[in-house]
Amino acid sequence: MPIYEFECANCQNKFDELVRVSVDLSAIVCPKCGANAPRKLMSVFGFASGGKSVASTSGSDCGTCHSHSCSHCH
């Protein structure tokens, strides 16, 4: 089960939730105010590569050269 990061549209509280793949995201409830259907955020993830730990986000640096436009990334 993946862990997703959410932000409540009602109170702007950010929280993590362990979510089964088959769960309807509109059923997720904010733990602070109880509002449902929070917005799913793009989360940072980490992975190990060649003995180095690398953090990346979608649409940003490629993780090897830290450039947005290098020919190896695209």
Buried (B, 14 or more C-beta within 10 A) or exposed (E): EEEBBBBBEBEEBEBEBEBEEEEEBEEBBBEEEEBEBBEBEEEEEEEEEEEEEBEBEEEEBBBBEEEEEEEEEE
